[in-house]
Amino acid sequence: MENQEIIMGIIIHGGNGRSCAMRAIAEAKKGQFEEAEKLVEESSEEINKAHRIQTDLIQAEARGDGTEISLLMVHAQDHLMNAMTVRDLSIEIIDLTKKTIHL
């Protein structure tokens, strides 16, 4: 697979993961906690796909098969880290929303 295709995989799966996490928050705000939990799981699955691609790149570099660092690669890494943060925050927001409703 060509380097740009690999990088786009990180961007696509990271973006999908972030979108699912944001949708999960929206569902929790409506009190739809079961749907919110499903979306968090879907977010995690997408982020894990991106993370596996990243891990493959890291392992290749450890073997001496370095990857060219480009602006697109930096963007992909940023996208993945942002997605992971939003997913983690969505879990906390959903939990807080549940507790607020049950007060």
Biopython code that builds the backbone (N, CA, C, O; Angstrom):
import numpy as np
from Bio.PDB.StructureBuilder import StructureBuilder

atoms = [
    (1, "MET", "N", (0.854, -1.179, 0.000)),
    (1, "MET", "CA", (0.000, 0.000, 0.000)),
    (1, "MET", "C", (0.894, 1.235, 0.000)),
    (1, "MET", "O", (1.902, 1.280, 0.705)),
    (2, "GLU", "N", (0.529, 2.207, -0.772)),
    (2, "GLU", "CA", (1.312, 3.430, -0.877)),
    (2, "GLU", "C", (1.192, 4.264, 0.396)),
    (2, "GLU", "O", (0.175, 4.222, 1.087)),
    (3, "ASN", "N", (2.242, 5.020, 0.692)),
    (3, "ASN", "CA", (2.308, 5.800, 1.924)),
    (3, "ASN", "C", (1.101, 6.721, 2.100)),
    (3, "ASN", "O", (0.552, 6.804, 3.199)),
    (4, "GLN", "N", (0.679, 7.411, 1.044)),
    (4, "GLN", "CA", (-0.470, 8.320, 1.174)),
    (4, "GLN", "C", (-1.758, 7.561, 1.489)),
    (4, "GLN", "O", (-2.606, 8.066, 2.225)),
    (5, "GLU", "N", (-1.910, 6.366, 0.945)),
    (5, "GLU", "CA", (-3.089, 5.554, 1.248)),
    (5, "GLU", "C", (-3.094, 5.151, 2.721)),
    (5, "GLU", "O", (-4.139, 5.155, 3.373)),
    (6, "ILE", "N", (-1.922, 4.807, 3.232)),
    (6, "ILE", "CA", (-1.801, 4.433, 4.646)),
    (6, "ILE", "C", (-2.176, 5.617, 5.532)),
    (6, "ILE", "O", (-2.938, 5.479, 6.489)),
    (7, "ILE", "N", (-1.627, 6.779, 5.197)),
    (7, "ILE", "CA", (-1.907, 7.990, 5.963)),
    (7, "ILE", "C", (-3.396, 8.326, 5.907)),
    (7, "ILE", "O", (-3.986, 8.695, 6.923)),
    (8, "MET", "N", (-3.998, 8.201, 4.742)),
    (8, "MET", "CA", (-5.428, 8.500, 4.615)),
    (8, "MET", "C", (-6.268, 7.542, 5.459)),
    (8, "MET", "O", (-7.330, 7.920, 5.953)),
    (9, "GLY", "N", (-5.802, 6.319, 5.624)),
    (9, "GLY", "CA", (-6.504, 5.375, 6.496)),
    (9, "GLY", "C", (-6.574, 5.887, 7.923)),
    (9, "GLY", "O", (-7.612, 5.778, 8.576)),
    (10, "ILE", "N", (-5.471, 6.448, 8.410)),
    (10, "ILE", "CA", (-5.466, 7.023, 9.763)),
    (10, "ILE", "C", (-6.447, 8.186, 9.836)),
    (10, "ILE", "O", (-7.219, 8.292, 10.789)),
    (11, "ILE", "N", (-6.419, 9.054, 8.838)),
    (11, "ILE", "CA", (-7.303, 10.225, 8.828)),
    (11, "ILE", "C", (-8.767, 9.806, 8.765)),
    (11, "ILE", "O", (-9.596, 10.317, 9.518)),
    (12, "ILE", "N", (-9.082, 8.888, 7.878)),
    (12, "ILE", "CA", (-10.479, 8.459, 7.702)),
    (12, "ILE", "C", (-11.014, 7.789, 8.967)),
    (12, "ILE", "O", (-12.081, 8.152, 9.460)),
    (13, "HIS", "N", (-10.272, 6.814, 9.489)),
    (13, "HIS", "CA", (-10.758, 6.099, 10.677)),
    (13, "HIS", "C", (-10.769, 7.000, 11.914)),
    (13, "HIS", "O", (-11.668, 6.906, 12.749)),
    (14, "GLY", "N", (-9.768, 7.871, 12.024)),
    (14, "GLY", "CA", (-9.778, 8.831, 13.124)),
    (14, "GLY", "C", (-10.967, 9.769, 13.032)),
    (14, "GLY", "O", (-11.633, 10.038, 14.032)),
    (15, "GLY", "N", (-11.232, 10.266, 11.835)),
    (15, "GLY", "CA", (-12.385, 11.154, 11.639)),
    (15, "GLY", "C", (-13.710, 10.462, 11.924)),
    (15, "GLY", "O", (-14.611, 11.045, 12.528)),
    (16, "ASN", "N", (-13.818, 9.213, 11.481)),
    (16, "ASN", "CA", (-15.036, 8.442, 11.778)),
    (16, "ASN", "C", (-15.207, 8.263, 13.283)),
    (16, "ASN", "O", (-16.313, 8.377, 13.811)),
    (17, "GLY", "N", (-14.103, 7.983, 13.963)),
    (17, "GLY", "CA", (-14.163, 7.800, 15.418)),
    (17, "GLY", "C", (-14.589, 9.066, 16.130)),
    (17, "GLY", "O", (-15.395, 9.018, 17.058)),
    (18, "ARG", "N", (-14.057, 10.195, 15.705)),
    (18, "ARG", "CA", (-14.439, 11.473, 16.306)),
    (18, "ARG", "C", (-15.912, 11.774, 16.050)),
    (18, "ARG", "O", (-16.625, 12.211, 16.954)),
    (19, "SER", "N", (-16.367, 11.543, 14.824)),
    (19, "SER", "CA", (-17.769, 11.805, 14.483)),
    (19, "SER", "C", (-18.713, 10.949, 15.318)),
    (19, "SER", "O", (-19.737, 11.437, 15.796)),
    (20, "CYS", "N", (-18.377, 9.694, 15.493)),
    (20, "CYS", "CA", (-19.223, 8.808, 16.311)),
    (20, "CYS", "C", (-19.274, 9.288, 17.761)),
    (20, "CYS", "O", (-20.328, 9.247, 18.395)),
    (21, "ALA", "N", (-18.143, 9.740, 18.279)),
    (21, "ALA", "CA", (-18.102, 10.233, 19.652)),
    (21, "ALA", "C", (-18.968, 11.481, 19.815)),
    (21, "ALA", "O", (-19.672, 11.628, 20.814)),
    (22, "MET", "N", (-18.913, 12.373, 18.836)),
    (22, "MET", "CA", (-19.739, 13.574, 18.904)),
    (22, "MET", "C", (-21.224, 13.229, 18.806)),
    (22, "MET", "O", (-22.051, 13.828, 19.493)),
    (23, "ARG", "N", (-21.557, 12.268, 17.958)),
    (23, "ARG", "CA", (-22.953, 11.818, 17.854)),
    (23, "ARG", "C", (-23.394, 11.163, 19.156)),
    (23, "ARG", "O", (-24.554, 11.288, 19.548)),
    (24, "ALA", "N", (-22.484, 10.469, 19.830)),
    (24, "ALA", "CA", (-22.808, 9.845, 21.115)),
    (24, "ALA", "C", (-23.192, 10.900, 22.147)),
    (24, "ALA", "O", (-24.140, 10.715, 22.909)),
    (25, "ILE", "N", (-22.462, 11.990, 22.167)),
    (25, "ILE", "CA", (-22.791, 13.081, 23.091)),
    (25, "ILE", "C", (-24.170, 13.641, 22.774)),
    (25, "ILE", "O", (-24.966, 13.883, 23.682)),
    (26, "ALA", "N", (-24.454, 13.847, 21.503)),
    (26, "ALA", "CA", (-25.769, 14.366, 21.099)),
    (26, "ALA", "C", (-26.888, 13.428, 21.534)),
    (26, "ALA", "O", (-27.941, 13.882, 21.982)),
    (27, "GLU", "N", (-26.667, 12.129, 21.405)),
    (27, "GLU", "CA", (-27.690, 11.159, 21.819)),
    (27, "GLU", "C", (-27.874, 11.178, 23.335)),
    (27, "GLU", "O", (-29.000, 11.081, 23.822)),
    (28, "ALA", "N", (-26.790, 11.301, 24.076)),
    (28, "ALA", "CA", (-26.893, 11.359, 25.535)),
    (28, "ALA", "C", (-27.662, 12.602, 25.974)),
    (28, "ALA", "O", (-28.434, 12.548, 26.931)),
    (29, "LYS", "N", (-27.455, 13.707, 25.288)),
    (29, "LYS", "CA", (-28.181, 14.931, 25.623)),
    (29, "LYS", "C", (-29.684, 14.746, 25.450)),
    (29, "LYS", "O", (-30.473, 15.410, 26.122)),
    (30, "LYS", "N", (-30.083, 13.848, 24.554)),
    (30, "LYS", "CA", (-31.504, 13.557, 24.336)),
    (30, "LYS", "C", (-31.993, 12.449, 25.270)),
    (30, "LYS", "O", (-33.165, 12.075, 25.229)),
    (31, "GLY", "N", (-31.100, 11.925, 26.108)),
    (31, "GLY", "CA", (-31.478, 10.844, 27.019)),
    (31, "GLY", "C", (-31.429, 9.466, 26.377)),
    (31, "GLY", "O", (-31.894, 8.492, 26.969)),
    (32, "GLN", "N", (-30.879, 9.372, 25.189)),
    (32, "GLN", "CA", (-30.788, 8.107, 24.451)),
    (32, "GLN", "C", (-29.447, 7.420, 24.782)),
    (32, "GLN", "O", (-28.543, 7.364, 23.948)),
    (33, "PHE", "N", (-29.341, 6.904, 26.006)),
    (33, "PHE", "CA", (-28.066, 6.400, 26.493)),
    (33, "PHE", "C", (-27.642, 5.088, 25.841)),
    (33, "PHE", "O", (-26.449, 4.846, 25.662)),
    (34, "GLU", "N", (-28.586, 4.255, 25.490)),
    (34, "GLU", "CA", (-28.237, 3.001, 24.821)),
    (34, "GLU", "C", (-27.596, 3.299, 23.456)),
    (34, "GLU", "O", (-26.581, 2.701, 23.098)),
    (35, "GLU", "N", (-28.190, 4.217, 22.709)),
    (35, "GLU", "CA", (-27.633, 4.611, 21.413)),
    (35, "GLU", "C", (-26.278, 5.300, 21.608)),
    (35, "GLU", "O", (-25.349, 5.091, 20.828)),
    (36, "ALA", "N", (-26.178, 6.111, 22.643)),
    (36, "ALA", "CA", (-24.913, 6.792, 22.928)),
    (36, "ALA", "C", (-23.803, 5.770, 23.192)),
    (36, "ALA", "O", (-22.686, 5.924, 22.697)),
    (37, "GLU", "N", (-24.103, 4.745, 23.959)),
    (37, "GLU", "CA", (-23.107, 3.714, 24.264)),
    (37, "GLU", "C", (-22.688, 2.954, 23.000)),
    (37, "GLU", "O", (-21.515, 2.627, 22.825)),
    (38, "LYS", "N", (-23.648, 2.681, 22.133)),
    (38, "LYS", "CA", (-23.326, 2.017, 20.864)),
    (38, "LYS", "C", (-22.392, 2.876, 20.028)),
    (38, "LYS", "O", (-21.447, 2.373, 19.421)),
    (39, "LEU", "N", (-22.661, 4.163, 20.000)),
    (39, "LEU", "CA", (-21.829, 5.075, 19.224)),
    (39, "LEU", "C", (-20.423, 5.203, 19.812)),
    (39, "LEU", "O", (-19.452, 5.344, 19.068)),
    (40, "VAL", "N", (-20.310, 5.157, 21.130)),
    (40, "VAL", "CA", (-18.980, 5.169, 21.755)),
    (40, "VAL", "C", (-18.220, 3.908, 21.359)),
    (40, "VAL", "O", (-17.025, 3.968, 21.071)),
    (41, "GLU", "N", (-18.898, 2.780, 21.343)),
    (41, "GLU", "CA", (-18.259, 1.531, 20.925)),
    (41, "GLU", "C", (-17.814, 1.614, 19.461)),
    (41, "GLU", "O", (-16.712, 1.191, 19.112)),
    (42, "GLU", "N", (-18.678, 2.160, 18.619)),
    (42, "GLU", "CA", (-18.326, 2.336, 17.205)),
    (42, "GLU", "C", (-17.137, 3.283, 17.065)),
    (42, "GLU", "O", (-16.255, 3.064, 16.236)),
    (43, "SER", "N", (-17.120, 4.330, 17.876)),
    (43, "SER", "CA", (-15.996, 5.258, 17.886)),
    (43, "SER", "C", (-14.706, 4.528, 18.239)),
    (43, "SER", "O", (-13.681, 4.714, 17.582)),
    (44, "SER", "N", (-14.759, 3.710, 19.263)),
    (44, "SER", "CA", (-13.576, 2.957, 19.683)),
    (44, "SER", "C", (-13.093, 2.005, 18.598)),
    (44, "SER", "O", (-11.889, 1.852, 18.393)),
    (45, "GLU", "N", (-14.019, 1.373, 17.910)),
    (45, "GLU", "CA", (-13.642, 0.459, 16.826)),
    (45, "GLU", "C", (-12.919, 1.211, 15.713)),
    (45, "GLU", "O", (-11.906, 0.738, 15.198)),
    (46, "GLU", "N", (-13.432, 2.372, 15.344)),
    (46, "GLU", "CA", (-12.797, 3.170, 14.293)),
    (46, "GLU", "C", (-11.418, 3.665, 14.736)),
    (46, "GLU", "O", (-10.456, 3.618, 13.969)),
    (47, "ILE", "N", (-11.336, 4.132, 15.961)),
    (47, "ILE", "CA", (-10.055, 4.611, 16.479)),
    (47, "ILE", "C", (-9.052, 3.461, 16.548)),
    (47, "ILE", "O", (-7.872, 3.649, 16.254)),
    (48, "ASN", "N", (-9.513, 2.283, 16.932)),
    (48, "ASN", "CA", (-8.612, 1.125, 16.979)),
    (48, "ASN", "C", (-8.080, 0.775, 15.587)),
    (48, "ASN", "O", (-6.926, 0.367, 15.453)),
    (49, "LYS", "N", (-8.901, 0.930, 14.561)),
    (49, "LYS", "CA", (-8.431, 0.689, 13.190)),
    (49, "LYS", "C", (-7.309, 1.660, 12.840)),
    (49, "LYS", "O", (-6.281, 1.265, 12.290)),
    (50, "ALA", "N", (-7.516, 2.931, 13.165)),
    (50, "ALA", "CA", (-6.487, 3.940, 12.893)),
    (50, "ALA", "C", (-5.227, 3.652, 13.716)),
    (50, "ALA", "O", (-4.108, 3.805, 13.228)),
    (51, "HIS", "N", (-5.423, 3.240, 14.953)),
    (51, "HIS", "CA", (-4.289, 2.969, 15.834)),
    (51, "HIS", "C", (-3.480, 1.769, 15.342)),
    (51, "HIS", "O", (-2.255, 1.754, 15.464)),
    (52, "ARG", "N", (-4.160, 0.768, 14.789)),
    (52, "ARG", "CA", (-3.444, -0.391, 14.228)),
    (52, "ARG", "C", (-2.565, 0.036, 13.053)),
    (52, "ARG", "O", (-1.440, -0.442, 12.909)),
    (53, "ILE", "N", (-3.079, 0.933, 12.219)),
    (53, "ILE", "CA", (-2.281, 1.444, 11.103)),
    (53, "ILE", "C", (-1.058, 2.175, 11.654)),
    (53, "ILE", "O", (0.060, 1.981, 11.176)),
    (54, "GLN", "N", (-1.279, 3.004, 12.648)),
    (54, "GLN", "CA", (-0.181, 3.746, 13.268)),
    (54, "GLN", "C", (0.848, 2.779, 13.866)),
    (54, "GLN", "O", (2.052, 2.972, 13.704)),
    (55, "THR", "N", (0.373, 1.750, 14.548)),
    (55, "THR", "CA", (1.271, 0.760, 15.149)),
    (55, "THR", "C", (2.098, 0.048, 14.089)),
    (55, "THR", "O", (3.286, -0.200, 14.291)),
    (56, "ASP", "N", (1.482, -0.281, 12.966)),
    (56, "ASP", "CA", (2.222, -0.904, 11.863)),
    (56, "ASP", "C", (3.342, 0.008, 11.371)),
    (56, "ASP", "O", (4.444, -0.459, 11.081)),
    (57, "LEU", "N", (3.061, 1.304, 11.277)),
    (57, "LEU", "CA", (4.084, 2.260, 10.856)),
    (57, "LEU", "C", (5.232, 2.331, 11.866)),
    (57, "LEU", "O", (6.403, 2.388, 11.491)),
    (58, "ILE", "N", (4.877, 2.326, 13.144)),
    (58, "ILE", "CA", (5.894, 2.383, 14.198)),
    (58, "ILE", "C", (6.759, 1.125, 14.175)),
    (58, "ILE", "O", (7.981, 1.206, 14.303)),
    (59, "GLN", "N", (6.127, -0.032, 14.013)),
    (59, "GLN", "CA", (6.883, -1.284, 13.964)),
    (59, "GLN", "C", (7.791, -1.336, 12.741)),
    (59, "GLN", "O", (8.917, -1.826, 12.823)),
    (60, "ALA", "N", (7.308, -0.834, 11.615)),
    (60, "ALA", "CA", (8.130, -0.798, 10.404)),
    (60, "ALA", "C", (9.345, 0.097, 10.626)),
    (60, "ALA", "O", (10.457, -0.240, 10.219)),
    (61, "GLU", "N", (9.125, 1.224, 11.266)),
    (61, "GLU", "CA", (10.245, 2.129, 11.533)),
    (61, "GLU", "C", (11.249, 1.486, 12.488)),
    (61, "GLU", "O", (12.456, 1.665, 12.328)),
    (62, "ALA", "N", (10.764, 0.748, 13.468)),
    (62, "ALA", "CA", (11.654, 0.058, 14.399)),
    (62, "ALA", "C", (12.511, -0.994, 13.688)),
    (62, "ALA", "O", (13.626, -1.292, 14.117)),
    (63, "ARG", "N", (11.979, -1.550, 12.601)),
    (63, "ARG", "CA", (12.732, -2.530, 11.804)),
    (63, "ARG", "C", (13.701, -1.858, 10.836)),
    (63, "ARG", "O", (14.472, -2.534, 10.154)),
    (64, "GLY", "N", (13.662, -0.547, 10.777)),
    (64, "GLY", "CA", (14.540, 0.179, 9.870)),
    (64, "GLY", "C", (13.877, 0.632, 8.588)),
    (64, "GLY", "O", (14.526, 1.227, 7.728)),
    (65, "ASP", "N", (12.591, 0.357, 8.451)),
    (65, "ASP", "CA", (11.824, 0.799, 7.276)),
    (65, "ASP", "C", (11.113, 2.104, 7.620)),
    (65, "ASP", "O", (9.907, 2.119, 7.867)),
    (66, "GLY", "N", (11.866, 3.190, 7.634)),
    (66, "GLY", "CA", (11.319, 4.479, 8.041)),
    (66, "GLY", "C", (10.222, 4.973, 7.122)),
    (66, "GLY", "O", (10.151, 4.602, 5.951)),
    (67, "THR", "N", (9.371, 5.812, 7.674)),
    (67, "THR", "CA", (8.287, 6.439, 6.939)),
    (67, "THR", "C", (8.636, 7.912, 6.749)),
    (67, "THR", "O", (9.130, 8.569, 7.666)),
    (68, "GLU", "N", (8.377, 8.414, 5.567)),
    (68, "GLU", "CA", (8.622, 9.827, 5.296)),
    (68, "GLU", "C", (7.682, 10.672, 6.155)),
    (68, "GLU", "O", (6.472, 10.447, 6.188)),
    (69, "ILE", "N", (8.258, 11.634, 6.836)),
    (69, "ILE", "CA", (7.454, 12.548, 7.639)),
    (69, "ILE", "C", (7.032, 13.697, 6.722)),
    (69, "ILE", "O", (7.864, 14.413, 6.165)),
    (70, "SER", "N", (5.730, 13.846, 6.586)),
    (70, "SER", "CA", (5.184, 14.905, 5.734)),
    (70, "SER", "C", (4.121, 15.657, 6.522)),
    (70, "SER", "O", (3.702, 15.227, 7.596)),
    (71, "LEU", "N", (3.703, 16.764, 5.982)),
    (71, "LEU", "CA", (2.624, 17.516, 6.613)),
    (71, "LEU", "C", (1.368, 16.652, 6.717)),
    (71, "LEU", "O", (0.639, 16.728, 7.706)),
    (72, "LEU", "N", (1.119, 15.837, 5.701)),
    (72, "LEU", "CA", (-0.035, 14.942, 5.721)),
    (72, "LEU", "C", (0.083, 13.918, 6.853)),
    (72, "LEU", "O", (-0.912, 13.604, 7.505)),
    (73, "MET", "N", (1.284, 13.398, 7.090)),
    (73, "MET", "CA", (1.493, 12.450, 8.189)),
    (73, "MET", "C", (1.245, 13.130, 9.531)),
    (73, "MET", "O", (0.597, 12.562, 10.410)),
    (74, "VAL", "N", (1.757, 14.340, 9.685)),
    (74, "VAL", "CA", (1.541, 15.087, 10.921)),
    (74, "VAL", "C", (0.045, 15.328, 11.126)),
    (74, "VAL", "O", (-0.463, 15.192, 12.239)),
    (75, "HIS", "N", (-0.648, 15.681, 10.067)),
    (75, "HIS", "CA", (-2.096, 15.902, 10.125)),
    (75, "HIS", "C", (-2.816, 14.617, 10.555)),
    (75, "HIS", "O", (-3.736, 14.662, 11.371)),
    (76, "ALA", "N", (-2.401, 13.493, 10.013)),
    (76, "ALA", "CA", (-3.020, 12.216, 10.363)),
    (76, "ALA", "C", (-2.836, 11.908, 11.846)),
    (76, "ALA", "O", (-3.772, 11.470, 12.515)),
    (77, "GLN", "N", (-1.637, 12.135, 12.352)),
    (77, "GLN", "CA", (-1.374, 11.879, 13.767)),
    (77, "GLN", "C", (-2.208, 12.811, 14.649)),
    (77, "GLN", "O", (-2.742, 12.394, 15.677)),
    (78, "ASP", "N", (-2.311, 14.058, 14.240)),
    (78, "ASP", "CA", (-3.118, 15.026, 14.970)),
    (78, "ASP", "C", (-4.584, 14.606, 14.968)),
    (78, "ASP", "O", (-5.270, 14.686, 15.987)),
    (79, "HIS", "N", (-5.045, 14.162, 13.817)),
    (79, "HIS", "CA", (-6.437, 13.711, 13.669)),
    (79, "HIS", "C", (-6.727, 12.548, 14.624)),
    (79, "HIS", "O", (-7.763, 12.525, 15.290)),
    (80, "LEU", "N", (-5.816, 11.600, 14.682)),
    (80, "LEU", "CA", (-6.008, 10.432, 15.549)),
    (80, "LEU", "C", (-6.013, 10.831, 17.019)),
    (80, "LEU", "O", (-6.879, 10.390, 17.774)),
    (81, "MET", "N", (-5.072, 11.650, 17.429)),
    (81, "MET", "CA", (-5.024, 12.061, 18.831)),
    (81, "MET", "C", (-6.266, 12.865, 19.216)),
    (81, "MET", "O", (-6.785, 12.717, 20.322)),
    (82, "ASN", "N", (-6.739, 13.711, 18.308)),
    (82, "ASN", "CA", (-7.956, 14.477, 18.554)),
    (82, "ASN", "C", (-9.147, 13.528, 18.722)),
    (82, "ASN", "O", (-9.969, 13.710, 19.620)),
    (83, "ALA", "N", (-9.233, 12.535, 17.868)),
    (83, "ALA", "CA", (-10.332, 11.572, 17.942)),
    (83, "ALA", "C", (-10.312, 10.824, 19.272)),
    (83, "ALA", "O", (-11.358, 10.605, 19.882)),
    (84, "MET", "N", (-9.126, 10.437, 19.713)),
    (84, "MET", "CA", (-9.004, 9.715, 20.981)),
    (84, "MET", "C", (-9.450, 10.594, 22.157)),
    (84, "MET", "O", (-10.118, 10.124, 23.078)),
    (85, "THR", "N", (-9.076, 11.859, 22.110)),
    (85, "THR", "CA", (-9.465, 12.787, 23.167)),
    (85, "THR", "C", (-10.971, 12.999, 23.185)),
    (85, "THR", "O", (-11.592, 12.966, 24.248)),
    (86, "VAL", "N", (-11.559, 13.217, 22.022)),
    (86, "VAL", "CA", (-13.009, 13.431, 21.949)),
    (86, "VAL", "C", (-13.752, 12.182, 22.420)),
    (86, "VAL", "O", (-14.747, 12.291, 23.137)),
    (87, "ARG", "N", (-13.281, 11.001, 22.025)),
    (87, "ARG", "CA", (-13.919, 9.758, 22.480)),
    (87, "ARG", "C", (-13.864, 9.656, 24.002)),
    (87, "ARG", "O", (-14.871, 9.353, 24.642)),
    (88, "ASP", "N", (-12.682, 9.909, 24.585)),
    (88, "ASP", "CA", (-12.541, 9.831, 26.042)),
    (88, "ASP", "C", (-13.435, 10.843, 26.741)),
    (88, "ASP", "O", (-14.066, 10.526, 27.750)),
    (89, "LEU", "N", (-13.492, 12.046, 26.214)),
    (89, "LEU", "CA", (-14.366, 13.068, 26.799)),
    (89, "LEU", "C", (-15.838, 12.703, 26.638)),
    (89, "LEU", "O", (-16.648, 12.994, 27.519)),
    (90, "SER", "N", (-16.192, 12.067, 25.514)),
    (90, "SER", "CA", (-17.595, 11.675, 25.315)),
    (90, "SER", "C", (-18.032, 10.681, 26.382)),
    (90, "SER", "O", (-19.169, 10.732, 26.851)),
    (91, "ILE", "N", (-17.147, 9.789, 26.762)),
    (91, "ILE", "CA", (-17.467, 8.815, 27.819)),
    (91, "ILE", "C", (-17.772, 9.548, 29.127)),
    (91, "ILE", "O", (-18.733, 9.222, 29.823)),
    (92, "GLU", "N", (-16.945, 10.535, 29.447)),
    (92, "GLU", "CA", (-17.157, 11.304, 30.672)),
    (92, "GLU", "C", (-18.429, 12.147, 30.601)),
    (92, "GLU", "O", (-19.177, 12.222, 31.576)),
    (93, "ILE", "N", (-18.674, 12.772, 29.469)),
    (93, "ILE", "CA", (-19.873, 13.606, 29.309)),
    (93, "ILE", "C", (-21.135, 12.754, 29.414)),
    (93, "ILE", "O", (-22.112, 13.161, 30.042)),
    (94, "ILE", "N", (-21.114, 11.581, 28.803)),
    (94, "ILE", "CA", (-22.274, 10.690, 28.889)),
    (94, "ILE", "C", (-22.520, 10.282, 30.333)),
    (94, "ILE", "O", (-23.662, 10.273, 30.792)),
    (95, "ASP", "N", (-21.454, 9.945, 31.050)),
    (95, "ASP", "CA", (-21.588, 9.560, 32.455)),
    (95, "ASP", "C", (-22.152, 10.710, 33.284)),
    (95, "ASP", "O", (-23.040, 10.506, 34.111)),
    (96, "LEU", "N", (-21.644, 11.902, 33.066)),
    (96, "LEU", "CA", (-22.155, 13.066, 33.795)),
    (96, "LEU", "C", (-23.613, 13.350, 33.449)),
    (96, "LEU", "O", (-24.401, 13.718, 34.320)),
    (97, "THR", "N", (-23.966, 13.184, 32.199)),
    (97, "THR", "CA", (-25.343, 13.408, 31.777)),
    (97, "THR", "C", (-26.282, 12.408, 32.444)),
    (97, "THR", "O", (-27.374, 12.775, 32.875)),
    (98, "LYS", "N", (-25.863, 11.151, 32.531)),
    (98, "LYS", "CA", (-26.670, 10.138, 33.217)),
    (98, "LYS", "C", (-26.884, 10.526, 34.676)),
    (98, "LYS", "O", (-27.997, 10.441, 35.194)),
    (99, "LYS", "N", (-25.818, 10.948, 35.324)),
    (99, "LYS", "CA", (-25.917, 11.318, 36.739)),
    (99, "LYS", "C", (-26.798, 12.536, 36.950)),
    (99, "LYS", "O", (-27.528, 12.610, 37.939)),
    (100, "THR", "N", (-26.740, 13.492, 36.031)),
    (100, "THR", "CA", (-27.551, 14.690, 36.132)),
    (100, "THR", "C", (-29.030, 14.351, 36.009)),
    (100, "THR", "O", (-29.861, 14.904, 36.730)),
    (101, "ILE", "N", (-29.356, 13.451, 35.105)),
    (101, "ILE", "CA", (-30.753, 13.063, 34.888)),
    (101, "ILE", "C", (-31.301, 12.332, 36.111)),
    (101, "ILE", "O", (-32.482, 12.455, 36.436)),
    (102, "HIS", "N", (-30.449, 11.579, 36.779)),
    (102, "HIS", "CA", (-30.896, 10.785, 37.916)),
    (102, "HIS", "C", (-30.858, 11.544, 39.243)),
    (102, "HIS", "O", (-31.084, 10.942, 40.292)),
    (103, "LEU", "N", (-30.583, 12.834, 39.224)),
    (103, "LEU", "CA", (-30.574, 13.622, 40.458)),
    (103, "LEU", "C", (-31.953, 13.904, 40.952)),
    (103, "LEU", "O", (-32.118, 14.558, 41.982)),
]
sb = StructureBuilder()
sb.init_structure("model")
sb.init_model(0)
sb.init_chain("A")
sb.init_seg("    ")
for serial, (resi, resn, name, xyz) in enumerate(atoms, 1):
    if name == "N":
        sb.init_residue(resn, " ", resi, " ")
    sb.init_atom(name, np.array(xyz, "f"), 0.0, 1.0, " ", f" {name:<3s}", serial, name[0])
structure = sb.get_structure()
